[in-house]
Amino acid sequence: MKDMTRKMNNKAIESHPGNPAFDLARIITLCTDAEVRRELETFIFDYYHENLTNFMGAVGKHPDFKVEQFITAYNYAMINQAIMLPALLTFFSSNHEVSEEIQEARNAKLVLRSKLGLEDAVKKLEAMHPDWIPTTGA
């Protein structure tokens, strides 16, 4: 497990500095619910690359990465950010300015966002590095 954590940290560090894929993963993973995130992931990468290519082309430049590379960087970053999702509940569960019923509903929504985000992160990790997932009890 420690080896897998080290590998994930190294990949997150490699993909993070100044990387728009990390920024996009942070916004999408932490700020949207699963149905929105999953829908965005069907088109947002091509949309981003196409628009970046158009903007850079106007000044005679082009992106130095392909859409597939952007998706790979996003996937590593999404896994990294999904690990942060349960912390949202800690930060947002003590709002005393709303009724208990409203806070309970907000907490339930954050728990579901965390659960589905972590499940999707595991699916990405299984697809990218099945050898990093332990197959026997820890």
Rosetta constraint file for C-alpha pairs under 8 A:
AtomPair CA 1 CA 5 HARMONIC 6.26 0.50
AtomPair CA 1 CA 134 HARMONIC 7.61 0.50
AtomPair CA 1 CA 138 HARMONIC 7.73 0.50
AtomPair CA 2 CA 6 HARMONIC 6.14 0.50
AtomPair CA 3 CA 7 HARMONIC 6.20 0.50
AtomPair CA 4 CA 8 HARMONIC 6.16 0.50
AtomPair CA 4 CA 132 HARMONIC 5.66 0.50
AtomPair CA 4 CA 133 HARMONIC 7.76 0.50
AtomPair CA 5 CA 9 HARMONIC 6.10 0.50
AtomPair CA 6 CA 10 HARMONIC 6.17 0.50
AtomPair CA 7 CA 11 HARMONIC 6.20 0.50
AtomPair CA 8 CA 12 HARMONIC 6.07 0.50
AtomPair CA 8 CA 76 HARMONIC 7.73 0.50
AtomPair CA 8 CA 80 HARMONIC 7.50 0.50
AtomPair CA 9 CA 13 HARMONIC 6.11 0.50
AtomPair CA 9 CA 80 HARMONIC 7.91 0.50
AtomPair CA 10 CA 14 HARMONIC 6.12 0.50
AtomPair CA 11 CA 15 HARMONIC 6.15 0.50
AtomPair CA 11 CA 76 HARMONIC 6.68 0.50
AtomPair CA 12 CA 16 HARMONIC 5.86 0.50
AtomPair CA 12 CA 76 HARMONIC 6.17 0.50
AtomPair CA 12 CA 77 HARMONIC 5.89 0.50
AtomPair CA 12 CA 80 HARMONIC 6.51 0.50
AtomPair CA 13 CA 17 HARMONIC 6.98 0.50
AtomPair CA 15 CA 19 HARMONIC 6.28 0.50
AtomPair CA 15 CA 21 HARMONIC 7.79 0.50
AtomPair CA 15 CA 22 HARMONIC 6.83 0.50
AtomPair CA 15 CA 73 HARMONIC 5.66 0.50
AtomPair CA 15 CA 76 HARMONIC 7.37 0.50
AtomPair CA 15 CA 77 HARMONIC 6.98 0.50
AtomPair CA 16 CA 21 HARMONIC 7.87 0.50
AtomPair CA 16 CA 22 HARMONIC 5.54 0.50
AtomPair CA 16 CA 77 HARMONIC 7.37 0.50
AtomPair CA 19 CA 23 HARMONIC 6.80 0.50
AtomPair CA 20 CA 24 HARMONIC 6.06 0.50
AtomPair CA 21 CA 25 HARMONIC 6.01 0.50
AtomPair CA 21 CA 70 HARMONIC 6.20 0.50
AtomPair CA 21 CA 71 HARMONIC 7.58 0.50
AtomPair CA 21 CA 73 HARMONIC 5.90 0.50
AtomPair CA 21 CA 74 HARMONIC 4.72 0.50
AtomPair CA 21 CA 77 HARMONIC 7.16 0.50
AtomPair CA 22 CA 26 HARMONIC 6.09 0.50
AtomPair CA 22 CA 73 HARMONIC 7.13 0.50
AtomPair CA 22 CA 74 HARMONIC 5.94 0.50
AtomPair CA 22 CA 77 HARMONIC 5.16 0.50
AtomPair CA 22 CA 78 HARMONIC 7.47 0.50
AtomPair CA 23 CA 27 HARMONIC 6.32 0.50
AtomPair CA 24 CA 28 HARMONIC 5.99 0.50
AtomPair CA 24 CA 74 HARMONIC 7.39 0.50
AtomPair CA 25 CA 29 HARMONIC 5.59 0.50
AtomPair CA 25 CA 74 HARMONIC 5.81 0.50
AtomPair CA 25 CA 75 HARMONIC 7.79 0.50
AtomPair CA 25 CA 77 HARMONIC 5.83 0.50
AtomPair CA 25 CA 78 HARMONIC 5.00 0.50
AtomPair CA 25 CA 81 HARMONIC 7.02 0.50
AtomPair CA 26 CA 30 HARMONIC 5.77 0.50
AtomPair CA 26 CA 31 HARMONIC 7.76 0.50
AtomPair CA 26 CA 77 HARMONIC 7.45 0.50
AtomPair CA 26 CA 78 HARMONIC 6.93 0.50
AtomPair CA 26 CA 81 HARMONIC 5.91 0.50
AtomPair CA 27 CA 31 HARMONIC 5.44 0.50
AtomPair CA 27 CA 32 HARMONIC 7.60 0.50
AtomPair CA 28 CA 32 HARMONIC 5.51 0.50
AtomPair CA 28 CA 37 HARMONIC 5.92 0.50
AtomPair CA 29 CA 33 HARMONIC 7.82 0.50
AtomPair CA 29 CA 37 HARMONIC 6.78 0.50
AtomPair CA 29 CA 78 HARMONIC 6.38 0.50
AtomPair CA 29 CA 81 HARMONIC 6.43 0.50
AtomPair CA 29 CA 82 HARMONIC 6.39 0.50
AtomPair CA 29 CA 85 HARMONIC 7.91 0.50
AtomPair CA 29 CA 117 HARMONIC 7.09 0.50
AtomPair CA 30 CA 81 HARMONIC 7.08 0.50
AtomPair CA 30 CA 82 HARMONIC 7.40 0.50
AtomPair CA 30 CA 84 HARMONIC 7.83 0.50
AtomPair CA 30 CA 85 HARMONIC 6.33 0.50
AtomPair CA 32 CA 36 HARMONIC 6.03 0.50
AtomPair CA 32 CA 37 HARMONIC 5.92 0.50
AtomPair CA 32 CA 113 HARMONIC 8.00 0.50
AtomPair CA 33 CA 37 HARMONIC 6.15 0.50
AtomPair CA 33 CA 113 HARMONIC 5.58 0.50
AtomPair CA 34 CA 38 HARMONIC 5.84 0.50
AtomPair CA 34 CA 113 HARMONIC 6.25 0.50
AtomPair CA 34 CA 116 HARMONIC 6.32 0.50
AtomPair CA 34 CA 117 HARMONIC 6.68 0.50
AtomPair CA 35 CA 39 HARMONIC 6.13 0.50
AtomPair CA 36 CA 40 HARMONIC 6.09 0.50
AtomPair CA 37 CA 41 HARMONIC 6.16 0.50
AtomPair CA 38 CA 42 HARMONIC 6.82 0.50
AtomPair CA 39 CA 43 HARMONIC 7.50 0.50
AtomPair CA 40 CA 44 HARMONIC 5.39 0.50
AtomPair CA 41 CA 45 HARMONIC 7.08 0.50
AtomPair CA 43 CA 47 HARMONIC 6.21 0.50
AtomPair CA 44 CA 48 HARMONIC 5.91 0.50
AtomPair CA 45 CA 49 HARMONIC 6.14 0.50
AtomPair CA 45 CA 67 HARMONIC 6.46 0.50
AtomPair CA 45 CA 70 HARMONIC 7.17 0.50
AtomPair CA 45 CA 71 HARMONIC 6.68 0.50
AtomPair CA 46 CA 50 HARMONIC 5.93 0.50
AtomPair CA 46 CA 67 HARMONIC 6.42 0.50
AtomPair CA 47 CA 51 HARMONIC 6.18 0.50
AtomPair CA 48 CA 52 HARMONIC 6.00 0.50
AtomPair CA 49 CA 53 HARMONIC 5.92 0.50
AtomPair CA 49 CA 63 HARMONIC 7.85 0.50
AtomPair CA 49 CA 66 HARMONIC 7.87 0.50
AtomPair CA 49 CA 67 HARMONIC 6.35 0.50
AtomPair CA 50 CA 54 HARMONIC 6.26 0.50
AtomPair CA 51 CA 55 HARMONIC 6.17 0.50
AtomPair CA 52 CA 56 HARMONIC 5.98 0.50
AtomPair CA 52 CA 62 HARMONIC 7.93 0.50
AtomPair CA 52 CA 63 HARMONIC 7.08 0.50
AtomPair CA 53 CA 57 HARMONIC 5.75 0.50
AtomPair CA 53 CA 61 HARMONIC 8.00 0.50
AtomPair CA 53 CA 62 HARMONIC 5.59 0.50
AtomPair CA 53 CA 63 HARMONIC 6.10 0.50
AtomPair CA 54 CA 58 HARMONIC 6.42 0.50
AtomPair CA 55 CA 59 HARMONIC 7.42 0.50
AtomPair CA 56 CA 60 HARMONIC 6.46 0.50
AtomPair CA 56 CA 61 HARMONIC 4.96 0.50
AtomPair CA 56 CA 62 HARMONIC 5.36 0.50
AtomPair CA 56 CA 63 HARMONIC 7.22 0.50
AtomPair CA 57 CA 61 HARMONIC 5.05 0.50
AtomPair CA 57 CA 62 HARMONIC 5.78 0.50
AtomPair CA 65 CA 69 HARMONIC 6.18 0.50
AtomPair CA 65 CA 70 HARMONIC 6.91 0.50
AtomPair CA 66 CA 70 HARMONIC 6.42 0.50
AtomPair CA 67 CA 71 HARMONIC 6.18 0.50
AtomPair CA 68 CA 72 HARMONIC 6.27 0.50
AtomPair CA 69 CA 73 HARMONIC 6.25 0.50
AtomPair CA 70 CA 74 HARMONIC 6.05 0.50
AtomPair CA 71 CA 75 HARMONIC 6.04 0.50
AtomPair CA 72 CA 76 HARMONIC 6.42 0.50
AtomPair CA 73 CA 77 HARMONIC 6.20 0.50
AtomPair CA 74 CA 78 HARMONIC 5.83 0.50
AtomPair CA 75 CA 79 HARMONIC 6.24 0.50
AtomPair CA 75 CA 121 HARMONIC 8.00 0.50
AtomPair CA 75 CA 124 HARMONIC 6.74 0.50
AtomPair CA 76 CA 80 HARMONIC 6.37 0.50
AtomPair CA 77 CA 81 HARMONIC 6.09 0.50
AtomPair CA 78 CA 82 HARMONIC 5.92 0.50
AtomPair CA 78 CA 121 HARMONIC 6.77 0.50
AtomPair CA 79 CA 83 HARMONIC 6.64 0.50
AtomPair CA 79 CA 118 HARMONIC 7.65 0.50
AtomPair CA 79 CA 121 HARMONIC 4.75 0.50
AtomPair CA 79 CA 122 HARMONIC 7.52 0.50
AtomPair CA 79 CA 124 HARMONIC 7.47 0.50
AtomPair CA 79 CA 125 HARMONIC 7.41 0.50
AtomPair CA 80 CA 84 HARMONIC 7.30 0.50
AtomPair CA 81 CA 85 HARMONIC 6.91 0.50
AtomPair CA 82 CA 114 HARMONIC 7.21 0.50
AtomPair CA 82 CA 117 HARMONIC 5.55 0.50
AtomPair CA 82 CA 118 HARMONIC 5.48 0.50
AtomPair CA 82 CA 121 HARMONIC 6.42 0.50
AtomPair CA 83 CA 118 HARMONIC 6.74 0.50
AtomPair CA 84 CA 88 HARMONIC 7.19 0.50
AtomPair CA 85 CA 89 HARMONIC 7.63 0.50
AtomPair CA 85 CA 113 HARMONIC 7.44 0.50
AtomPair CA 85 CA 114 HARMONIC 4.99 0.50
AtomPair CA 85 CA 117 HARMONIC 7.37 0.50
AtomPair CA 85 CA 118 HARMONIC 7.84 0.50
AtomPair CA 86 CA 90 HARMONIC 7.24 0.50
AtomPair CA 86 CA 110 HARMONIC 7.85 0.50
AtomPair CA 86 CA 111 HARMONIC 7.20 0.50
AtomPair CA 86 CA 114 HARMONIC 5.50 0.50
AtomPair CA 87 CA 91 HARMONIC 6.45 0.50
AtomPair CA 88 CA 92 HARMONIC 5.98 0.50
AtomPair CA 88 CA 110 HARMONIC 7.13 0.50
AtomPair CA 89 CA 93 HARMONIC 5.40 0.50
AtomPair CA 89 CA 107 HARMONIC 6.43 0.50
AtomPair CA 89 CA 110 HARMONIC 6.07 0.50
AtomPair CA 89 CA 111 HARMONIC 7.01 0.50
AtomPair CA 90 CA 94 HARMONIC 7.59 0.50
AtomPair CA 92 CA 107 HARMONIC 7.76 0.50
AtomPair CA 93 CA 103 HARMONIC 6.94 0.50
AtomPair CA 93 CA 106 HARMONIC 7.92 0.50
AtomPair CA 93 CA 107 HARMONIC 6.23 0.50
AtomPair CA 95 CA 103 HARMONIC 7.10 0.50
AtomPair CA 98 CA 102 HARMONIC 6.30 0.50
AtomPair CA 98 CA 103 HARMONIC 6.46 0.50
AtomPair CA 99 CA 103 HARMONIC 6.28 0.50
AtomPair CA 100 CA 104 HARMONIC 5.99 0.50
AtomPair CA 101 CA 105 HARMONIC 6.35 0.50
AtomPair CA 102 CA 106 HARMONIC 6.27 0.50
AtomPair CA 103 CA 107 HARMONIC 6.07 0.50
AtomPair CA 104 CA 108 HARMONIC 6.20 0.50
AtomPair CA 105 CA 109 HARMONIC 6.28 0.50
AtomPair CA 106 CA 110 HARMONIC 6.26 0.50
AtomPair CA 107 CA 111 HARMONIC 6.10 0.50
AtomPair CA 108 CA 112 HARMONIC 6.25 0.50
AtomPair CA 109 CA 113 HARMONIC 6.17 0.50
AtomPair CA 110 CA 114 HARMONIC 6.06 0.50
AtomPair CA 111 CA 115 HARMONIC 6.09 0.50
AtomPair CA 112 CA 116 HARMONIC 6.08 0.50
AtomPair CA 113 CA 117 HARMONIC 5.88 0.50
AtomPair CA 114 CA 118 HARMONIC 6.01 0.50
AtomPair CA 115 CA 119 HARMONIC 6.16 0.50
AtomPair CA 116 CA 120 HARMONIC 6.08 0.50
AtomPair CA 117 CA 121 HARMONIC 6.11 0.50
AtomPair CA 118 CA 122 HARMONIC 6.21 0.50
AtomPair CA 119 CA 123 HARMONIC 6.36 0.50
AtomPair CA 120 CA 124 HARMONIC 6.26 0.50
AtomPair CA 121 CA 125 HARMONIC 6.15 0.50
AtomPair CA 122 CA 126 HARMONIC 5.97 0.50
AtomPair CA 123 CA 127 HARMONIC 6.22 0.50
AtomPair CA 124 CA 128 HARMONIC 6.09 0.50
AtomPair CA 125 CA 129 HARMONIC 5.51 0.50
AtomPair CA 125 CA 130 HARMONIC 6.70 0.50
AtomPair CA 125 CA 132 HARMONIC 7.78 0.50
AtomPair CA 125 CA 133 HARMONIC 7.81 0.50
AtomPair CA 126 CA 130 HARMONIC 4.40 0.50
AtomPair CA 126 CA 131 HARMONIC 7.93 0.50
AtomPair CA 126 CA 132 HARMONIC 7.74 0.50
AtomPair CA 126 CA 133 HARMONIC 6.78 0.50
AtomPair CA 129 CA 133 HARMONIC 7.47 0.50
AtomPair CA 134 CA 138 HARMONIC 7.29 0.50
